[in-house]
Amino acid sequence: MRKADLYIRVSTDEQADKGYSQRDQEDRLRKYCEIKGIPVRDVYIEDHSAKSFKRPEWQKYLSNLRKTKNNKAGSIILFTKWDRFSRNAGDAYQMINQLRTHGVEPVAIEQPLDLTIPENKIMLAFYLASPEVENDRRALNVFHGMRRAKKEGRYMGTAPLGYVNKITEGKKKFIAPHDFEAPLLKWAFEQIVANNFNTEQIWKMVREKADGKGRFSKNNFWVAVRNPLYCGKIFIPPYKEEKGYFVKGQHEPLISEKTFADVQDILDGRKRVVKPKIVAMDNLPLRGFLKCPKCDRMLTGSASKGKMGNYYYYYHCSSACGTRFKAEPANEAFLKQLRYMSPKEGMVDVFIEAFIKDFNNKTKAQNTERANIIGEIDALNKRYQNALLKNADGEMADDDFQEVKKLTKGKIEVLERRLNDLAVVGTEIKDLVASTLKKVANIDRRYENGDIEEKRVIVSSMFPDFLEFDGTRHRTPRLNSAIALIYQNNSKLQGKKNGTSLSFLDLSQEVIPLGLEPRAPTLKVLCSTN
């Protein structure tokens, strides 16, 4: 004898809107089985949408069905109506076929169908399609309602970071600034504009201020700083032939439109990011540039007062590694190395001459190409003018003239694009290189006699990365490319020992001068294989 499994489904909104109840469905199904004399095996009660079959109780039923053996007599799965079974016609047909492979017949007691009769499949299609159409219509109504509300400037959905959902006396929903989150988020926008810290640091400071309260996850924060909602705008996404656009929101903005635009410029890199200045004493010019050789932190600097009232300056690490250097020998070692790097007398003039010669050679072909293109453009313009005169005098038909015009204008446009791609070569770059290199010639004296600000500018421009001091000399992973090139040529002029490379960027050996002057401490480049 076939046994029946009862399937009862109701979603929350259906129960509220239509008066469905799980108890009512179960009573009707049991009475049906009692009248038909069908024994009830299991009851599955579902509180889930029928848009798909990914429902907990239905999956449990399928799992039990697969475990059932010797189901030759078959079984039936009972439900009140076909919309309790599914609200998706395509999925419903696939599930019916799957149930049949297990010998199971689906039956809706209030919409009975004998599926062995071909004509009844038309009614089945109607029963399955009706709830799907109802769902689609409901979803479309909700979509258009929400879109209309957005166009009116109302924010729909869960309030974003910094806001809270509220309801007016007229039962209309709106968002208002959150008492705790809004001030912190507004402060974060102001800090980004101030440009004293990077965005990652600002987020961490906000988390510290929040002390575990609020919704300041990293993802929420990054979404917020990009959201124009905070300056009072709501985005209407494109739909069909209607393009997307912004409307003024009814909610209270946290920041001005200018502040939001400045933040976006900074995040997109359109505004130059100025690193905050590191304050340094005259005796600690390398503070903020030296990296700890033990723990990779940046060394700070401070002064200690001795017994006789004198002050002694040190570069030291703020961690527990204990790294500490006297400032005076570290500063002297840097100056000695800088003197060694300074170009010898006449080196700058040689380099300028070599640069200009190489520059002229590189741009000679470019200048020739420019002249050829200009000549071709002139020839095409003359051809067009001749055709224009012939057409005006009646010597050329209009069709022929239009063809000549189309060809010549097209070729001229192509040539003009090529011409624009070729940079105009002038003397400005030569003068710029000459004036800049002459400043480099006296870099050691400029550093020694300059004030603290000039010293720090020199260090930061020559050494893009950190410096590392080992007690006797400084090392760096990378030099400014122009300085490295000058230094390399400077080293070659001093002589070269067999088997020894004098290139400053040679990572295999230290650079040691081999001239008549005593050997001075030099910079050694440390670098990975990258």
GUTOR-829502 format. One record per residue (C-alpha): residue number from 1; residue in three letters; x, y, z. Coordinates in Angstrom, 2 decimals, decimal comma. Each point is the difference from the previous one (the first is absolute). Layout:
<drendos>
> NUM;ALA;X;Y;Z
...
</drendos>
This chain:
<drendos>
> 1;MET;0,00;0,00;0,00
> 2;ARG;1,22;3,44;-0,87
> 3;LYS;0,81;2,32;2,89
> 4;ALA;-0,26;3,77;0,04
> 5;ASP;2,39;2,68;1,16
> 6;LEU;-1,64;3,29;0,91
> 7;TYR;1,68;3,21;-1,11
> 8;ILE;-1,16;3,21;1,68
> 9;ARG;1,48;3,33;-1,04
> 10;VAL;-0,77;3,56;0,93
> 11;SER;2,20;3,09;-0,13
> 12;THR;-0,27;2,81;2,53
> 13;ASP;-1,53;2,56;-2,37
> 14;GLU;-2,59;-2,51;-1,29
> 15;GLN;-1,08;-0,88;3,50
> 16;ALA;-0,48;3,69;0,82
> 17;ASP;-1,67;1,00;-3,29
> 18;LYS;-2,14;-2,98;-0,97
> 19;GLY;-0,73;-1,74;3,25
> 20;TYR;1,89;-3,21;-0,81
> 21;SER;0,83;-2,13;3,01
> 22;GLN;2,06;-3,13;0,40
> 23;ARG;-2,58;-1,60;2,28
> 24;ASP;-2,82;0,56;-2,50
> 25;GLN;2,00;-1,58;-2,84
> 26;GLU;0,91;-3,01;2,13
> 27;ASP;-3,63;-0,56;1,05
> 28;ARG;-1,21;0,00;-3,61
> 29;LEU;2,76;-2,34;-1,16
> 30;ARG;-0,63;-2,49;2,81
> 31;LYS;-3,75;-0,01;-0,68
> 32;TYR;0,74;-0,69;-3,67
> 33;CYS;2,21;-2,97;0,95
> 34;GLU;-2,63;-1,25;2,44
> 35;ILE;-2,74;0,09;-2,66
> 36;LYS;2,23;-1,65;-2,63
> 37;GLY;1,36;-2,53;2,45
> 38;ILE;3,58;1,04;-0,61
> 39;PRO;2,41;-0,48;2,92
> 40;VAL;2,11;3,05;0,90
> 41;ARG;3,75;-0,64;0,26
> 42;ASP;1,72;3,35;0,68
> 43;VAL;-1,02;3,64;0,34
> 44;TYR;2,27;2,81;-1,26
> 45;ILE;-0,85;3,50;1,16
> 46;GLU;1,76;2,82;-1,86
> 47;ASP;0,25;3,73;0,72
> 48;HIS;1,81;1,03;-3,14
> 49;SER;-0,60;1,64;-3,40
> 50;ALA;-0,93;-2,20;-2,96
> 51;LYS;2,08;1,95;-2,52
> 52;SER;2,41;-2,94;-0,09
> 53;PHE;0,30;-3,51;1,46
> 54;LYS;2,96;0,97;2,20
> 55;ARG;-2,18;-0,33;3,08
> 56;PRO;1,20;-1,81;3,15
> 57;GLU;-3,00;-2,32;0,48
> 58;TRP;-0,30;-0,80;-3,71
> 59;GLN;3,67;-0,91;-0,17
> 60;LYS;-0,49;-2,17;3,07
> 61;TYR;-2,91;-1,75;-1,77
> 62;LEU;2,14;-0,67;-3,11
> 63;SER;2,79;-1,36;2,18
> 64;ASN;-2,37;-2,42;1,74
> 65;LEU;-1,42;-0,98;-3,39
> 66;ARG;3,43;-1,00;-1,30
> 67;LYS;0,54;-2,18;3,07
> 68;THR;-3,31;-1,83;-0,46
> 69;LYS;0,39;-3,49;-1,49
> 70;ASN;-2,51;-2,30;-1,66
> 71;ASN;-2,35;2,86;-0,98
> 72;LYS;-1,52;-2,01;-2,82
> 73;ALA;-3,52;0,71;1,22
> 74;GLY;0,85;3,68;-0,15
> 75;SER;-1,17;2,79;2,26
> 76;ILE;-1,68;3,36;-0,29
> 77;ILE;0,93;3,44;1,26
> 78;LEU;-3,13;1,95;0,99
> 79;PHE;-0,46;3,77;0,19
> 80;THR;-3,08;2,22;-0,13
> 81;LYS;0,67;1,98;-3,21
> 82;TRP;2,68;0,10;-2,68
> 83;ASP;1,28;3,37;1,24
> 84;ARG;0,91;-1,81;3,28
> 85;PHE;2,19;-2,25;-2,16
> 86;SER;1,71;2,68;-2,10
> 87;ARG;-0,29;3,53;-1,34
> 88;ASN;2,46;-0,62;-2,85
> 89;ALA;-1,35;-1,95;-2,96
> 90;GLY;3,39;-1,02;-1,42
> 91;ASP;1,27;-1,35;3,34
> 92;ALA;-3,34;-1,70;0,65
> 93;TYR;0,15;-2,10;-3,21
> 94;GLN;3,54;-1,11;0,79
> 95;MET;-0,97;-0,97;3,55
> 96;ILE;-3,04;-1,96;-1,21
> 97;ASN;2,27;-2,03;-2,30
> 98;GLN;2,44;-0,55;2,86
> 99;LEU;-2,80;-1,24;2,28
> 100;ARG;-1,20;-2,42;-2,67
> 101;THR;3,44;-1,64;-0,14
> 102;HIS;-0,56;-0,89;3,67
> 103;GLY;-3,54;-1,21;-0,65
> 104;VAL;-1,60;3,00;1,69
> 105;GLU;-3,14;1,73;-1,26
> 106;PRO;-0,61;3,65;1,02
> 107;VAL;-3,66;0,72;0,80
> 108;ALA;-1,78;3,30;0,77
> 109;ILE;-3,21;-0,97;1,78
> 110;GLU;-1,84;3,25;-0,86
> 111;GLN;1,24;0,06;-3,61
> 112;PRO;0,02;-3,72;-0,92
> 113;LEU;1,48;-0,99;-3,34
> 114;ASP;0,49;-3,38;-1,64
> 115;LEU;3,33;0,60;-1,72
> 116;THR;-0,34;-3,18;-2,04
> 117;ILE;-2,58;1,90;-2,09
> 118;PRO;1,91;2,27;-2,44
> 119;GLU;-2,61;2,80;0,06
> 120;ASN;0,41;0,41;3,76
> 121;LYS;3,52;1,28;-0,59
> 122;ILE;-1,58;3,22;-1,28
> 123;MET;-1,73;0,48;3,34
> 124;LEU;3,26;-0,88;1,80
> 125;ALA;1,80;2,72;-1,97
> 126;PHE;-2,70;2,47;1,02
> 127;TYR;0,16;-0,98;3,68
> 128;LEU;3,82;0,33;0,02
> 129;ALA;0,20;3,16;-2,10
> 130;SER;-2,64;1,95;1,96
> 131;PRO;2,00;0,28;3,26
> 132;GLU;3,19;0,75;-1,96
> 133;VAL;-1,76;2,84;-1,84
> 134;GLU;-1,34;1,22;3,33
> 135;ASN;3,51;0,02;1,48
> 136;ASP;1,45;1,81;-3,03
> 137;ARG;-2,76;2,62;0,07
> 138;ARG;0,49;0,53;3,72
> 139;ALA;3,78;0,36;-0,44
> 140;LEU;-0,50;2,45;-2,88
> 141;ASN;-2,42;2,10;2,07
> 142;VAL;2,48;0,09;2,86
> 143;PHE;2,82;0,98;-2,39
> 144;HIS;-1,95;2,87;-1,55
> 145;GLY;-1,19;1,15;3,42
> 146;MET;3,55;0,12;1,35
> 147;ARG;1,25;1,75;-3,14
> 148;ARG;-2,75;2,62;0,29
> 149;ALA;0,89;0,55;3,65
> 150;LYS;3,69;0,44;-0,92
> 151;LYS;-0,92;2,60;-2,61
> 152;GLU;-1,77;1,88;2,76
> 153;GLY;3,26;0,02;1,95
> 154;ARG;-0,88;-2,70;2,51
> 155;TYR;2,64;-2,59;0,90
> 156;MET;-1,39;-3,55;-0,15
> 157;GLY;1,33;-2,96;1,93
> 158;THR;2,08;-0,50;3,12
> 159;ALA;1,64;3,23;1,12
> 160;PRO;3,70;0,20;-0,94
> 161;LEU;2,84;0,70;2,42
> 162;GLY;-0,58;3,30;1,80
> 163;TYR;-3,81;-0,09;-0,37
> 164;VAL;-2,95;-1,72;1,69
> 165;ASN;-3,40;-1,01;-1,38
> 166;LYS;-3,00;1,94;1,32
> 167;ILE;-3,73;0,35;-0,79
> 168;THR;-2,04;3,20;-0,12
> 169;GLU;-3,43;0,36;1,56
> 170;GLY;-1,43;-0,56;-3,46
> 171;LYS;1,68;-3,44;-0,11
> 172;LYS;2,64;1,12;-2,52
> 173;LYS;3,49;-1,38;0,44
> 174;PHE;3,08;2,23;-0,03
> 175;ILE;3,59;0,03;1,24
> 176;ALA;1,49;2,38;2,58
> 177;PRO;3,59;0,52;1,25
> 178;HIS;1,04;-2,57;2,60
> 179;ASP;0,83;1,64;3,34
> 180;PHE;3,23;-1,98;0,40
> 181;GLU;1,11;-1,02;-3,51
> 182;ALA;-0,70;3,27;-1,87
> 183;PRO;2,51;2,25;1,90
> 184;LEU;2,76;-2,61;-0,39
> 185;LEU;-0,62;-0,41;-3,72
> 186;LYS;-0,10;3,77;-0,50
> 187;TRP;3,34;0,24;1,83
> 188;ALA;1,44;-2,68;-2,31
> 189;PHE;-0,96;1,99;-3,12
> 190;GLU;1,64;3,11;1,48
> 191;GLN;3,18;-1,92;0,76
> 192;ILE;0,25;-1,30;-3,56
> 193;VAL;-0,29;3,58;-1,31
> 194;ALA;2,60;1,20;2,55
> 195;ASN;2,34;-2,65;-1,47
> 196;ASN;1,95;-0,50;3,21
> 197;PHE;-0,45;-3,78;-0,04
> 198;ASN;-0,72;-2,63;-2,62
> 199;THR;-3,48;-1,50;-0,21
> 200;GLU;1,03;-3,26;1,68
> 201;GLN;1,31;1,89;3,03
> 202;ILE;-3,15;2,12;0,17
> 203;TRP;-2,17;-3,13;0,04
> 204;LYS;2,05;-1,46;2,83
> 205;MET;-0,32;3,24;1,99
> 206;VAL;-3,77;-0,06;-0,54
> 207;ARG;-0,09;-3,59;1,28
> 208;GLU;1,91;1,07;3,10
> 209;LYS;-2,37;2,91;0,60
> 210;ALA;-3,01;-2,28;-0,50
> 211;ASP;1,42;-2,47;2,57
> 212;GLY;-1,86;-2,95;-1,47
> 213;LYS;-3,27;1,89;-0,52
> 214;GLY;-1,63;0,77;-3,33
> 215;ARG;0,33;-1,68;-3,39
> 216;PHE;3,51;1,15;-0,85
> 217;SER;1,25;-3,09;-1,80
> 218;LYS;2,67;0,60;-2,62
> 219;ASN;-2,39;-0,75;-2,86
> 220;ASN;-2,74;2,28;1,38
> 221;PHE;2,52;2,83;0,42
> 222;TRP;1,40;-0,26;-3,54
> 223;VAL;-3,50;-0,14;-1,49
> 224;ALA;-1,02;3,04;2,06
> 225;VAL;2,86;2,28;-1,10
> 226;ARG;-1,00;-0,66;-3,63
> 227;ASN;-3,75;0,44;0,50
> 228;PRO;-1,49;3,35;-1,19
> 229;LEU;-2,91;-0,61;2,38
> 230;TYR;1,99;1,76;2,73
> 231;CYS;0,00;3,32;-1,89
> 232;GLY;-3,77;-0,21;-0,53
> 233;LYS;-0,21;-1,77;-3,39
> 234;ILE;-1,83;-3,18;-0,97
> 235;PHE;0,92;-1,88;-3,17
> 236;ILE;-2,80;-1,18;-2,31
> 237;PRO;1,44;-2,97;-1,93
> 238;PRO;-0,62;-0,32;-3,76
> 239;TYR;-3,10;-1,93;-1,02
> 240;LYS;-0,89;-0,93;-3,57
> 241;GLU;0,48;3,18;-2,07
> 242;GLU;0,19;2,28;3,05
> 243;LYS;3,58;0,95;0,92
> 244;GLY;1,26;0,06;3,56
> 245;TYR;0,12;3,33;1,85
> 246;PHE;0,16;1,58;3,47
> 247;VAL;-2,84;1,68;1,90
> 248;LYS;0,04;2,09;3,17
> 249;GLY;-0,87;-2,18;2,97
> 250;GLN;-2,54;0,86;2,68
> 251;HIS;2,39;-1,18;2,73
> 252;GLU;2,41;2,25;1,89
> 253;PRO;3,51;-0,08;-1,57
> 254;LEU;3,03;-0,55;2,24
> 255;ILE;2,45;1,97;-2,19
> 256;SER;-0,06;2,60;-2,75
> 257;GLU;0,25;-0,84;-3,70
> 258;LYS;3,39;1,73;-0,15
> 259;THR;1,36;-2,15;2,84
> 260;PHE;-1,23;-3,16;-1,72
> 261;ALA;1,55;1,08;-3,33
> 262;ASP;3,34;0,75;1,73
> 263;VAL;-0,03;-3,44;1,63
> 264;GLN;-0,61;-1,71;-3,35
> 265;ASP;2,83;2,00;-1,61
> 266;ILE;2,39;-1,10;2,73
> 267;LEU;-1,07;-3,66;-0,16
> 268;ASP;0,25;0,00;-3,81
> 269;GLY;3,44;1,61;0,10
> 270;ARG;-1,06;3,15;-1,86
> 271;LYS;1,27;2,10;2,90
> 272;ARG;3,65;-0,20;0,91
> 273;VAL;0,35;-1,87;3,26
> 274;VAL;2,27;2,00;2,32
> 275;LYS;1,61;-2,10;2,68
> 276;PRO;-0,09;1,59;3,44
> 277;LYS;3,32;1,58;0,93
> 278;ILE;2,14;-1,72;2,58
> 279;VAL;1,27;2,55;2,47
> 280;ALA;3,74;-0,31;0,52
> 281;MET;2,62;1,85;2,07
> 282;ASP;3,06;1,52;-1,63
> 283;ASN;2,11;-2,75;1,55
> 284;LEU;-2,27;-2,77;-1,34
> 285;PRO;-0,34;0,67;-3,76
> 286;LEU;-0,38;-3,73;-0,79
> 287;ARG;-2,94;-0,54;2,35
> 288;GLY;-2,78;-1,70;-1,93
> 289;PHE;2,35;-1,30;-2,72
> 290;LEU;1,95;-2,62;1,97
> 291;LYS;-1,41;-3,49;0,32
> 292;CYS;0,75;-2,33;2,91
> 293;PRO;2,34;-2,81;-1,17
> 294;LYS;-1,60;-2,42;2,50
> 295;CYS;-3,77;0,46;-0,09
> 296;ASP;-0,51;2,06;-3,22
> 297;ARG;-1,71;2,88;1,83
> 298;MET;0,93;3,59;-0,76
> 299;LEU;2,44;1,45;2,55
> 300;THR;-0,99;3,06;1,95
> 301;GLY;2,37;2,45;1,70
> 302;SER;0,31;1,78;3,32
> 303;ALA;2,44;1,84;2,26
> 304;SER;1,26;-1,09;3,41
> 305;LYS;1,34;2,41;2,57
> 306;GLY;3,37;-0,94;1,51
> 307;LYS;1,33;0,60;3,51
> 308;MET;1,81;3,16;-1,07
> 309;GLY;-3,15;1,43;-1,56
> 310;ASN;1,00;-0,82;-3,56
> 311;TYR;-2,45;-1,62;-2,40
> 312;TYR;0,85;-3,16;-1,92
> 313;TYR;-2,04;-0,97;-3,05
> 314;TYR;-0,95;-3,55;-1,02
> 315;TYR;-1,86;-1,84;-2,74
> 316;HIS;-1,87;-2,87;1,61
> 317;CYS;-2,80;-2,50;-0,57
> 318;SER;-3,30;0,35;1,84
> 319;SER;-0,41;-3,79;0,29
> 320;ALA;1,57;-2,37;2,52
> 321;CYS;2,86;-0,99;-2,35
> 322;GLY;2,28;2,59;1,65
> 323;THR;1,62;1,39;-3,17
> 324;ARG;1,73;3,31;0,81
> 325;PHE;2,62;2,10;-1,84
> 326;LYS;1,71;3,21;0,95
> 327;ALA;-1,20;2,68;-2,38
> 328;GLU;3,37;1,70;-0,54
> 329;PRO;1,90;-2,96;-1,57
> 330;ALA;-3,10;-0,96;-2,03
> 331;ASN;-0,25;3,55;-1,40
> 332;GLU;3,75;0,17;-0,72
> 333;ALA;-0,04;-3,36;-1,79
> 334;PHE;-2,87;1,17;-2,20
> 335;LEU;1,82;3,25;-0,92
> 336;LYS;3,21;-1,91;-0,88
> 337;GLN;-1,94;-2,33;-2,24
> 338;LEU;-1,78;2,94;-1,60
> 339;ARG;3,36;1,65;-0,74
> 340;TYR;1,19;-3,12;-1,73
> 341;MET;-3,14;-0,05;-2,15
> 342;SER;0,38;3,63;-1,08
> 343;PRO;1,21;0,29;-3,62
> 344;LYS;3,63;0,97;-0,50
> 345;GLU;0,90;3,31;-1,59
> 346;GLY;-0,99;0,06;-3,67
> 347;MET;-2,11;-3,16;0,33
> 348;VAL;-3,30;1,88;-0,20
> 349;ASP;1,04;1,84;-3,19
> 350;VAL;1,02;-3,30;-1,58
> 351;PHE;-3,29;-1,58;0,99
> 352;ILE;-2,02;2,96;-1,36
> 353;GLU;1,87;-0,13;-3,30
> 354;ALA;-0,49;-3,76;-0,27
> 355;PHE;-3,69;0,31;0,86
> 356;ILE;-0,65;2,71;-2,61
> 357;LYS;1,88;-1,97;-2,67
> 358;ASP;-1,94;-3,17;0,75
> 359;PHE;-3,24;1,99;0,20
> 360;ASN;0,59;1,52;-3,44
> 361;ASN;0,80;-3,40;-1,48
> 362;LYS;-3,16;-1,51;1,46
> 363;THR;-2,22;2,83;-1,25
> 364;LYS;1,62;0,41;-3,44
> 365;ALA;-2,15;-2,71;-1,54
> 366;GLN;-3,07;1,45;1,69
> 367;ASN;0,66;3,47;-1,43
> 368;THR;0,49;-1,47;-3,46
> 369;GLU;-3,28;-1,87;0,25
> 370;ARG;-1,77;3,20;1,09
> 371;ALA;1,35;1,85;-3,04
> 372;ASN;-1,11;-2,81;-2,34
> 373;ILE;-3,52;-0,04;1,44
> 374;ILE;-0,32;3,78;-0,28
> 375;GLY;1,11;-0,25;-3,66
> 376;GLU;-2,63;-2,68;-0,72
> 377;ILE;-2,71;2,11;1,63
> 378;ASP;0,98;3,03;-2,13
> 379;ALA;-0,10;-2,09;-3,18
> 380;LEU;-3,47;-1,36;0,84
> 381;ASN;-1,29;3,50;0,77
> 382;LYS;1,25;1,22;-3,41
> 383;ARG;-1,68;-2,94;-1,70
> 384;TYR;-3,27;0,85;1,73
> 385;GLN;0,26;3,69;-0,97
> 386;ASN;0,63;-0,93;-3,68
> 387;ALA;-3,04;-2,31;0,02
> 388;LEU;-2,09;2,76;1,57
> 389;LEU;1,00;2,47;-2,76
> 390;LYS;-0,70;-2,53;-2,76
> 391;ASN;-3,42;-0,76;1,47
> 392;ALA;-0,80;3,72;0,20
> 393;ASP;1,06;0,49;-3,65
> 394;GLY;-2,10;-2,98;-1,15
> 395;GLU;3,03;-2,09;-0,94
> 396;MET;-0,76;-2,67;2,64
> 397;ALA;-3,35;-1,67;0,70
> 398;ASP;-1,50;0,32;3,49
> 399;ASP;0,22;-3,77;0,61
> 400;ASP;3,70;-0,04;-0,91
> 401;PHE;0,65;3,04;2,21
> 402;GLN;-1,75;-1,58;2,98
> 403;GLU;2,10;-3,16;-0,45
> 404;VAL;3,25;2,03;-0,12
> 405;LYS;-1,13;1,99;3,04
> 406;LYS;-0,80;-3,15;1,98
> 407;LEU;3,35;-1,63;-0,79
> 408;THR;2,17;3,06;0,66
> 409;LYS;-1,80;1,00;3,21
> 410;GLY;0,23;-3,55;1,30
> 411;LYS;3,75;-0,21;-0,67
> 412;ILE;0,57;3,44;1,55
> 413;GLU;-1,81;-1,05;3,22
> 414;VAL;2,15;-3,13;0,26
> 415;LEU;3,21;1,98;-0,52
> 416;GLU;-1,04;2,66;2,51
> 417;ARG;-0,58;-2,69;2,65
> 418;ARG;3,47;-1,36;-0,67
> 419;LEU;1,41;3,52;0,23
> 420;ASN;-1,66;0,58;3,38
> 421;ASP;1,52;-3,22;1,32
> 422;LEU;3,49;1,35;-0,71
> 423;ALA;1,16;2,32;2,78
> 424;VAL;1,40;3,37;-1,06
> 425;VAL;3,70;0,02;0,78
> 426;GLY;1,28;3,28;1,45
> 427;THR;2,89;1,34;1,99
> 428;GLU;-1,95;0,20;3,27
> 429;ILE;0,89;-3,52;1,07
> 430;LYS;3,69;0,60;-0,64
> 431;ASP;0,01;3,15;2,14
> 432;LEU;-1,93;-1,78;2,72
> 433;VAL;2,43;-2,92;0,14
> 434;ALA;3,01;2,34;0,03
> 435;SER;-1,32;2,16;2,87
> 436;THR;-1,03;-3,05;2,05
> 437;LEU;3,30;-1,84;-0,40
> 438;LYS;1,99;3,07;1,02
> 439;LYS;-1,87;-0,01;3,29
> 440;VAL;1,01;-3,64;0,50
> 441;ALA;3,68;0,91;-0,45
> 442;ASN;0,13;1,62;3,44
> 443;ILE;-2,46;-2,30;1,75
> 444;ASP;2,33;-0,74;2,93
> 445;ARG;0,67;3,69;0,74
> 446;ARG;-3,67;0,84;-0,38
> 447;TYR;-0,84;-2,72;2,52
> 448;GLU;2,73;1,02;2,45
> 449;ASN;-0,85;3,72;-0,05
> 450;GLY;-3,76;-0,28;-0,45
> 451;ASP;-2,64;0,31;2,71
> 452;ILE;-1,93;-3,01;1,29
> 453;GLU;-2,73;0,32;-2,63
> 454;GLU;2,46;0,07;-2,91
> 455;LYS;1,89;-2,97;1,42
> 456;ARG;-3,17;-2,04;0,21
> 457;VAL;-1,01;0,97;-3,54
> 458;ILE;3,39;-1,18;-1,28
> 459;VAL;-0,24;-3,33;1,84
> 460;SER;-3,58;-0,71;-1,11
> 461;SER;0,71;0,86;-3,65
> 462;MET;3,20;-2,06;-0,24
> 463;PHE;-1,21;-3,04;1,93
> 464;PRO;-3,63;-0,91;-0,89
> 465;ASP;0,07;-2,90;2,49
> 466;PHE;1,35;-0,28;3,52
> 467;LEU;3,61;0,15;1,19
> 468;GLU;1,53;-2,61;2,28
> 469;PHE;2,96;0,81;2,27
> 470;ASP;2,15;-2,86;1,32
> 471;GLY;2,19;2,10;2,28
> 472;THR;2,58;1,01;-2,60
> 473;ARG;-1,79;0,63;-3,29
> 474;HIS;-3,41;0,43;-1,56
> 475;ARG;-1,68;-2,31;-2,47
> 476;THR;-3,10;0,36;-2,17
> 477;PRO;-1,99;-2,29;-2,30
> 478;ARG;-0,42;2,64;-2,71
> 479;LEU;1,47;3,29;-1,20
> 480;ASN;-1,66;2,71;-2,04
> 481;SER;0,54;-1,20;-3,58
> 482;ALA;1,70;3,21;-1,18
> 483;ILE;2,32;0,09;3,03
> 484;ALA;0,90;-3,66;-0,52
> 485;LEU;0,94;0,65;-3,63
> 486;ILE;2,21;2,97;0,87
> 487;TYR;1,61;-1,97;2,82
> 488;GLN;0,69;-2,94;-2,29
> 489;ASN;1,80;2,20;-2,56
> 490;ASN;1,78;1,84;2,81
> 491;SER;1,36;-3,29;1,35
> 492;LYS;1,26;-1,07;-3,43
> 493;LEU;1,98;3,23;-0,38
> 494;GLN;1,95;-0,81;3,17
> 495;GLY;1,41;-3,19;-1,43
> 496;LYS;-0,92;-3,64;-0,08
> 497;LYS;1,78;-2,96;1,48
> 498;ASN;-0,01;-3,25;-1,97
> 499;GLY;-2,90;-2,19;1,06
> 500;THR;-1,59;2,74;2,11
> 501;SER;-3,18;1,80;-1,03
> 502;LEU;-0,24;3,63;1,00
> 503;SER;-3,71;0,35;-0,76
> 504;PHE;-1,92;1,29;3,03
> 505;LEU;-2,91;-2,21;-1,02
> 506;ASP;2,10;-3,17;-0,15
> 507;LEU;-1,50;-2,10;2,79
> 508;SER;2,77;-2,59;0,13
> 509;GLN;2,77;2,18;1,43
> 510;GLU;0,59;3,16;2,01
> 511;VAL;1,07;3,08;-1,94
> 512;ILE;3,47;1,05;1,08
> 513;PRO;1,81;2,88;-1,73
> 514;LEU;3,42;-0,86;-1,37
> 515;GLY;1,36;3,50;-0,61
> 516;LEU;2,87;1,76;1,81
> 517;GLU;-2,27;1,26;2,79
> 518;PRO;-0,42;-2,11;3,16
> 519;ARG;-2,82;-2,44;-0,17
> 520;ALA;-3,13;1,36;1,64
> 521;PRO;-3,04;-1,89;1,27
> 522;THR;-2,49;-0,52;-2,81
> 523;LEU;-3,63;-0,86;-0,42
> 524;LYS;-0,75;-3,61;-0,67
> 525;VAL;-3,19;-0,89;-1,85
> 526;LEU;-2,10;-2,79;1,43
> 527;CYS;-2,67;-1,33;-2,32
> 528;SER;-2,00;-3,13;-0,67
> 529;THR;0,19;-1,82;-3,31
> 530;ASN;-3,08;1,98;-0,99
</drendos>
